[in-house]
Amino acid sequence: MSKRFSKICVMALAVSSLSLGACTTTTYPVAGMWTQDVRVSVDGKMPAGSKRGEACVTSYLGVFATGDASVEAAAANGGITRVQSVEALINAKIVIGTYCTVVRGS
């Protein structure tokens, strides 16, 4: 194997490692480099209320993101007029990541 080919391989490996390392991580409340599956209570002591609503955003490769994860969207999706608790669900893999807001209320 030539030195030139070896240098090209090392450069390609370095670039791909750096590229994949930042694909779909989020920073709230923690970040996992390769995978992340976190549930966090944002507001409210315990999940309360008889209704549940959820709204999500999706990220592809950490480059494209789409969706509406607002509390208002989650409440509307669950038919909730009085929000009693809010949770964040974060699930990120190397290629696709989701951030969902879950509300409970009446």
BELRA-V989983 format. One record per residue. RES is the residue in one small letter. PHI is phi in whole degrees, 0 to 359 (999 if undefined). Layout:
RES;PHI
RES;PHI
//
This chain:
m;999
s;281
k;295
r;297
f;297
s;297
k;296
i;296
c;297
v;295
m;297
a;297
l;295
a;296
v;295
s;292
s;296
l;294
s;293
l;287
g;296
a;247
c;299
t;230
t;285
t;237
t;249
y;246
p;274
v;221
a;233
g;250
m;290
w;256
t;208
q;206
d;215
v;231
r;236
v;228
s;279
v;267
d;210
g;104
k;279
m;221
p;304
a;229
g;93
s;270
k;249
r;226
g;230
e;221
a;220
c;228
v;240
t;234
s;243
y;248
l;59
g;70
v;250
f;249
a;222
t;210
g;130
d;224
a;253
s;286
v;299
e;298
a;294
a;296
a;296
a;296
n;296
g;259
g;65
i;259
t;253
r;232
v;280
q;248
s;209
v;228
e;233
a;244
l;246
i;241
n;224
a;232
k;246
i;294
v;258
i;236
g;230
t;232
y;233
c;242
t;257
v;244
v;241
r;231
g;176
s;229
//
